[in-house]
Amino acid sequence: MNNVQNYINIALIILAVALIVATLLQSKGGMGGFFGGDSMTGQYKTRRGLEKTLFQITIGFSVLFFSLVAYSAFLLSK
């Protein structure tokens, strides 16, 4: 049981870092927003290509992360 919890904790750390990186990369046109690029306030922009894929990967990472957190809490409550 303790061994499984260790693997889950390692997976959570890796997913947390991946989620942070994916979130930073998709903010306002790739790395442009990260380095102080101008924001597109009030404009609607359709995601296409790599930007759409990165958005979907970010959603997948977040669902997986919160699922692992819930499973980890379930294991600890036993």
Summary of the structure (lengths in Angstrom):
residues: 78
radius of gyration: 16.4
end to end distance: 10.2
largest distance: 50.5
contacts: 170
relative contact order: 0.18
helix: 68%
strand: 0%
